[in-house]
Amino acid sequence: MRILTTTGTVWQQLCARQLTRKRRVEERVRQITDDVHREGDDALLRYTRRFDGVRLSSKQLRVTEAEISGSFQNLDPKFALHLKSAIQNVEAFYARPRLKPVRFMDGDGVVLGEKFDPIDSVGIYIPGGTASLVSTVYMTVIPAKKAGVKRIILATPPRKNGSVDPHILSVASLLKVDEVYRMGGAQAIAAMAFGTKTILKVDKIVGPGNAYVNEAKRQLFGFVDIDTIAGPSEIAIIANRYSSPEYVIADLMGETEHAGGIAFLITTSKALAKLARKQVPGGYCVLVKNLDEAVEVANRLAPEHLEIMVRSPQKLARKIRHAGAIFLGQFSPVTVGDYIAGPSHVLPTGGAARTFSGLGIDDFIRRTHFVSYTKKALERFREPLEQIAAIEGLPKHYEAVKVRLQ
């Protein structure tokens, strides 16, 4: 673990880490998404052969009901029990009431308001590769279900033999996901964004992924809505001499278990910094004078996960403005948030927590404004409408008002 100061170049680069992109990845993803846009299934299948080493036909892209229903056969019986426990926690957290319509009347013929509707269709990306993120299935599907999304599809890369991890399929089955496709990478994001002969286009794409997946989401935003552009997983821990060194080291090591995972230690303790430097092979440590400075550093970093392992952690938490999720006290490791606590573990990374939030019901609901004027109300605003239209050089805008008041 590298010791940093907040005045050095490395620190400045870390605070701007969300701006770092590789041109090679951008260009490669652009080619992939363009090909899928033009060629549909043909390009999708070609890239599946190239990147996943699996030869499929169009009919094999969608996982069959038989394969999904048979996914439980060879699983540990305890898995279903533990899975239901985790699902219940997530469902309970997202059981709050939906957003309520707003209606405002000024008493003189003007009615304004908002109404809320679920997005029609959502595509969820579940990474494969070295680890199948089973927990990401229920951490994404449940908020979408609670929001009332009508069609939920799931995309995940096939394994070398062309199958999909049965743990992922079993969760999808329990949650009644509408469609599951064996496809991964930027090509899967493009297929869901544009649609192909086999795959019907979705309105929004959510879920984590590697650099290629995230670059595809960035490039295709506008063709489809996205949740956030997530980078490597990361943790920051605020700790001092009262913190358990064993817990701190374990949590730093746990997050760097993810590919490209980043660990940050923010501490007032020189002894803890020295220990972390020896025992944690990667990551960064910032020594601070006091806990107020620790809060400033954490807010600058805007980490995905922030653990506060000091006495009275709630006092510091009130001062944190930028973090994906905050874990309070000695017995709240990120692991419980990843798997069972309840709030979705799909969180902004790379400093994006300055402006983005963790995945929730609101991400699957769109708002629509409505406006209703009577003729009397329209007459009342005739002059400001005329003047503003004239200033903007759009006279026909006012003509649409004038014709109603003749």
C-alpha positions in Angstrom: 0.0 0.0 0.0 1.4 3.4 -1.0 1.4 6.3 1.4 0.1 9.5 -0.2 -0.2 13.2 0.6 -3.1 15.3 -0.6 -0.8 17.7 -2.4 0.8 15.2 -4.7 0.2 14.4 -8.4 -0.9 10.8 -7.7 -3.6 12.1 -5.3 -4.9 14.5 -7.9 -5.0 11.7 -10.5 -7.0 9.5 -8.1 -9.5 12.2 -7.4 -10.1 12.5 -11.2 -9.9 8.7 -11.8 -13.4 8.6 -13.5 -11.9 10.7 -16.4 -9.3 8.1 -17.3 -10.2 6.1 -20.4 -8.2 4.2 -22.9 -8.4 5.2 -26.5 -7.9 1.6 -27.7 -10.9 0.5 -25.7 -13.0 3.3 -27.0 -12.2 2.5 -30.6 -12.7 -1.2 -30.2 -16.0 -0.8 -28.5 -17.2 1.7 -31.2 -16.4 -0.9 -33.8 -18.3 -3.6 -31.9 -21.4 -1.5 -31.3 -21.4 -0.3 -34.9 -21.3 -3.8 -36.2 -24.1 -5.0 -33.9 -26.2 -2.0 -35.0 -25.7 -2.9 -38.7 -25.6 -6.6 -38.6 -27.6 -7.6 -35.5 -27.4 -11.3 -34.6 -24.6 -12.0 -37.1 -22.3 -9.6 -35.4 -23.4 -10.6 -31.9 -22.7 -14.3 -32.7 -19.4 -13.5 -34.3 -18.1 -11.6 -31.3 -19.4 -14.3 -29.0 -17.2 -16.8 -30.9 -14.2 -14.4 -30.8 -14.3 -13.3 -27.2 -16.1 -16.1 -25.4 -14.9 -19.0 -27.5 -18.4 -20.3 -27.9 -20.1 -21.0 -31.2 -23.9 -20.4 -31.1 -26.8 -20.0 -33.5 -29.4 -17.3 -33.1 -31.8 -19.8 -31.6 -29.3 -20.6 -28.9 -28.9 -17.1 -27.7 -31.9 -17.2 -25.5 -31.7 -19.7 -22.6 -34.6 -22.1 -22.7 -37.2 -22.6 -20.0 -36.0 -26.2 -19.6 -32.5 -25.1 -18.9 -33.7 -22.5 -16.4 -36.0 -24.8 -14.6 -33.3 -27.5 -14.5 -30.8 -25.1 -12.9 -31.7 -26.2 -9.4 -30.9 -29.9 -9.8 -27.2 -29.9 -9.0 -27.1 -27.0 -6.6 -26.4 -27.2 -2.9 -29.8 -27.3 -1.1 -28.6 -24.7 1.3 -28.1 -22.3 -1.5 -31.8 -21.9 -2.1 -32.4 -21.3 1.6 -29.7 -18.7 1.9 -30.8 -17.1 -1.4 -34.3 -16.6 -0.1 -33.0 -15.0 3.0 -31.0 -12.5 1.0 -33.9 -11.9 -1.4 -36.3 -11.2 1.5 -33.9 -8.5 2.9 -33.7 -6.8 -0.5 -37.4 -6.9 -1.1 -38.1 -5.5 2.4 -35.7 -2.6 1.8 -37.5 -1.7 -1.5 -41.0 -2.3 -0.2 -41.5 1.5 0.4 -44.4 3.2 -1.4 -44.1 4.3 -5.0 -43.7 8.0 -5.8 -47.1 9.7 -5.7 -48.5 11.9 -8.4 -48.3 15.6 -7.7 -51.1 18.0 -8.7 -51.1 21.8 -8.1 -54.0 24.3 -8.9 -53.6 28.0 -8.5 -57.4 28.7 -8.4 -57.4 30.7 -11.6 -57.5 28.0 -14.3 -53.9 26.6 -14.1 -53.3 23.0 -13.2 -49.8 21.7 -13.0 -48.3 18.4 -11.9 -46.3 15.3 -12.4 -47.2 11.6 -12.8 -44.9 8.6 -12.5 -44.7 5.5 -14.6 -42.4 2.5 -14.6 -40.0 2.1 -17.6 -41.5 -0.5 -20.0 -38.4 -2.7 -20.4 -35.0 -3.1 -18.7 -31.9 -5.1 -19.7 -29.7 -6.3 -16.8 -26.1 -7.2 -17.4 -24.6 -9.8 -15.1 -20.8 -10.2 -15.5 -19.3 -13.7 -16.0 -15.6 -14.3 -16.5 -13.7 -15.6 -13.5 -16.7 -15.1 -11.2 -20.4 -15.2 -11.8 -22.0 -12.4 -9.8 -25.1 -14.2 -8.5 -25.9 -11.5 -6.0 -26.1 -8.9 -8.8 -29.1 -10.6 -10.2 -31.3 -10.0 -7.1 -29.7 -6.6 -6.4 -30.9 -5.4 -9.8 -34.0 -7.3 -10.6 -35.8 -6.7 -7.3 -35.7 -2.8 -7.5 -36.9 -3.1 -11.1 -39.8 -5.4 -10.1 -40.8 -3.2 -7.2 -40.9 -0.2 -9.6 -43.3 -2.1 -11.8 -41.2 -2.7 -14.9 -43.1 -4.9 -17.3 -40.3 -6.7 -19.1 -36.9 -7.6 -17.5 -34.3 -9.4 -19.5 -30.9 -10.6 -18.3 -27.7 -10.9 -20.3 -24.7 -12.9 -19.1 -21.7 -14.4 -20.9 -21.8 -18.1 -21.7 -19.3 -20.4 -20.1 -16.8 -22.3 -22.4 -19.2 -25.1 -22.9 -22.0 -22.7 -23.9 -24.0 -23.0 -20.7 -24.9 -20.3 -18.2 -24.0 -20.6 -14.6 -26.9 -22.5 -12.9 -26.7 -20.2 -9.8 -27.5 -17.2 -12.0 -30.3 -19.1 -13.7 -31.8 -20.2 -10.4 -32.0 -16.7 -9.1 -33.5 -15.5 -12.4 -36.1 -18.3 -12.1 -37.0 -17.4 -8.5 -37.4 -13.7 -9.5 -39.4 -14.6 -12.6 -37.1 -12.8 -15.1 -38.8 -12.7 -18.4 -35.9 -13.6 -20.7 -32.3 -14.7 -20.2 -29.6 -14.5 -23.0 -26.2 -16.0 -23.2 -24.2 -13.0 -24.4 -21.6 -10.8 -22.9 -19.3 -7.8 -23.3 -19.9 -4.7 -25.4 -21.8 -6.7 -28.0 -24.4 -7.6 -25.4 -24.9 -4.0 -24.4 -25.3 -3.0 -28.1 -27.8 -5.9 -28.7 -30.0 -4.7 -25.9 -29.6 -1.0 -26.8 -30.4 -1.4 -30.6 -32.3 -4.7 -30.7 -31.7 -7.5 -33.1 -33.9 -10.1 -34.9 -33.7 -12.3 -31.8 -33.5 -9.7 -29.0 -36.1 -7.0 -28.6 -34.7 -3.5 -27.7 -34.9 -2.4 -24.1 -35.4 1.1 -22.7 -32.7 1.0 -20.0 -29.6 -1.0 -19.2 -28.3 -1.5 -15.7 -25.6 -3.6 -14.1 -21.8 -3.6 -13.6 -19.2 -4.8 -16.1 -15.6 -4.6 -17.3 -14.0 -1.7 -19.2 -15.6 -2.8 -22.5 -19.1 -3.1 -21.0 -18.8 0.3 -19.3 -17.4 2.0 -22.4 -20.3 0.5 -24.4 -22.8 2.0 -21.9 -21.1 5.3 -22.2 -21.2 5.4 -26.0 -24.8 4.1 -26.2 -26.3 6.4 -23.7 -29.0 8.2 -25.6 -29.9 5.2 -27.7 -30.9 3.7 -24.3 -30.9 5.0 -20.8 -28.2 3.6 -18.4 -27.8 3.5 -14.6 -24.2 4.7 -14.3 -20.8 4.0 -15.8 -19.1 1.9 -13.1 -15.4 1.2 -13.0 -13.4 -1.2 -10.8 -14.8 -1.9 -7.4 -13.4 0.3 -4.6 -13.4 0.8 -0.8 -12.2 3.6 1.4 -11.9 3.1 5.2 -11.7 5.9 7.7 -9.9 4.5 10.7 -7.9 5.6 13.8 -6.1 4.1 16.8 -9.4 2.8 18.1 -10.1 0.7 15.0 -9.3 -3.0 14.8 -6.3 -3.4 12.6 -7.3 -7.0 11.8 -10.8 -5.8 10.5 -9.3 -2.9 8.5 -6.7 -5.1 6.8 -9.3 -7.8 6.0 -11.7 -5.3 4.5 -9.0 -3.7 2.4 -7.9 -7.1 1.1 -11.5 -8.2 0.5 -12.3 -5.4 -2.0 -9.1 -5.8 -3.9 -10.1 -9.4 -4.5 -12.2 -7.9 -7.4 -10.3 -7.5 -10.7 -8.8 -4.0 -10.7 -10.3 -3.4 -7.2 -8.9 -0.3 -5.4 -8.4 0.1 -1.7 -8.0 3.4 0.2 -7.1 3.8 3.9 -7.7 7.2 5.4 -6.2 7.2 8.9 -4.8 9.3 11.7 -2.8 6.4 13.0 0.8 6.1 11.8 1.0 2.6 13.2 -2.1 1.4 11.2 -0.7 3.1 8.1 2.6 1.3 8.6 0.8 -2.1 9.1 -1.3 -1.6 6.0 1.7 -0.7 3.9 3.3 -4.0 4.8 0.2 -6.3 4.6 -1.9 -4.8 1.7 -0.1 -5.4 -1.6 -2.0 -2.7 -3.5 -4.0 0.5 -2.8 -3.3 3.8 -1.2 -3.1 5.3 2.3 -3.6 8.9 3.2 -2.4 10.0 6.7 -4.5 12.8 8.1 -4.2 15.0 11.2 -7.7 14.5 12.5 -11.1 13.0 11.6 -12.4 16.3 10.1 -9.6 16.1 7.6 -10.4 12.4 7.1 -14.0 13.5 6.1 -12.6 16.0 3.6 -10.4 13.4 2.0 -13.3 10.9 1.8 -15.5 13.5 0.2 -12.8 14.3 -2.4 -12.5 10.6 -3.3 -16.2 10.0 -3.5 -15.7 6.2 -3.1 -18.1 3.5 -4.0 -17.9 2.0 -0.5 -17.0 3.9 2.6 -16.4 2.2 5.9 -16.2 4.4 9.0 -14.5 2.3 11.7 -14.1 4.9 14.5 -16.0 5.6 17.7 -19.4 7.3 17.1 -19.3 6.7 13.3 -22.7 8.3 12.9 -21.2 11.7 13.7 -18.8 11.4 10.8 -21.4 9.9 8.5 -23.5 13.0 8.8 -20.7 15.0 7.2 -20.2 12.6 4.3 -21.7 14.0 1.1 -20.1 11.9 -1.6 -20.1 8.1 -1.2 -22.0 5.3 -2.9 -22.8 3.5 0.4 -21.6 4.1 4.0 -20.9 1.2 6.4 -20.9 2.2 10.1 -18.9 0.6 12.9 -16.7 -2.4 13.4 -19.2 -5.1 12.4 -20.5 -3.7 9.1 -18.1 -4.9 6.4 -18.8 -4.2 2.8 -19.5 -7.9 2.4 -22.9 -7.6 4.1 -23.8 -4.8 1.7 -22.6 -6.9 -1.3 -24.8 -9.9 -0.4 -27.6 -9.6 2.2 -28.2 -6.2 3.8 -30.9 -5.0 1.4 -29.8 -1.8 -0.5 -28.6 -2.7 -4.0 -24.9 -3.2 -4.3 -24.9 -1.6 -7.8 -23.1 1.7 -6.8 -21.3 4.5 -8.5 -17.5 4.1 -8.7 -14.5 6.1 -9.8 -15.6 9.2 -8.1 -19.0 9.2 -9.7 -20.6 9.2 -6.3 -20.3 13.0 -6.4 -23.3 13.0 -8.7 -24.7 9.5 -9.0 -26.5 7.4 -6.5 -26.9 3.7 -5.8 -29.4 1.7 -7.8 -33.0 2.1 -6.5 -36.6 2.1 -7.5 -36.4 5.6 -8.8 -34.0 4.5 -11.5 -36.8 2.4 -13.1 -39.5 5.1 -13.0 -39.8 8.1 -15.3 -41.7 11.3 -14.5 -44.1 13.1 -16.8 -45.1 16.8 -16.3 -48.6 17.8 -17.2 -49.9 21.3 -17.8 -53.5 22.5 -18.2 -54.6 26.1 -18.8 -58.0 27.6 -19.3 -58.5 30.4 -21.8 -58.7 32.9 -18.9 -55.4 31.6 -17.5 -53.7 31.8 -20.9 -55.0 35.4 -21.3 -53.4 36.3 -18.0 -49.9 35.4 -19.3 -50.3 36.8 -22.8 -47.8 39.6 -22.4 -44.9 37.7 -20.9 -45.4 34.9 -23.5 -45.2 37.4 -26.3 -42.1 39.2 -25.0 -40.1 36.0 -24.2 -41.0 34.6 -27.7 -39.8 37.9 -29.3 -36.6 37.9 -27.3 -35.8 34.4 -28.4 -36.7 35.2 -32.0 -39.4 32.6 -32.2 -42.6 34.6 -33.2 -44.6 31.5 -34.2 -44.4 30.4 -30.6 -46.5 33.4 -29.7 -48.8 32.8 -32.7 -49.8 29.5 -31.1 -51.0 31.6 -28.1 -52.5 34.5 -30.0 -54.7 32.3 -32.2 -56.4 31.0 -29.1 -57.2 34.5 -27.7 -58.7 36.1 -30.7 
